[in-house]
């Protein structure tokens, strides 16, 4: 797996999470719930990809 794509996805996932935290008062409540769930899923996937890249680093 290409490490640059993992890095870009991780940066985007954390940027989305930070943007939601910073602008939490300006997002409507129904949209806020789905965007927060999407950000959580993306951050969990990025952590999984980071762990996989560390595992593959040794081989």
NORMOHU-V932350 format. One record per backbone hydrogen bond with DSSP energy under -0.5 kcal/mol. CO is the residue of the C=O (numbers start at 1). NH is the residue of the N-H. Records with the same first field share a line. If there is no record, write none. Layout:
CO: NH, NH
This chain:
2: 6
3: 7
4: 8
5: 9
6: 10
7: 11
8: 12
9: 13
10: 14
11: 15
12: 16
13: 17
14: 18
15: 19
16: 20
17: 21
18: 22
19: 23
21: 24
23: 26, 27
28: 32
29: 33
30: 34
31: 35
32: 36
33: 37
34: 38
35: 39
36: 40
37: 41
38: 42
39: 43
40: 44
41: 45
42: 46
43: 47
44: 48
45: 49
46: 50
47: 51
48: 52
49: 53
50: 54
51: 55
52: 56
53: 57
54: 58
55: 58
56: 59
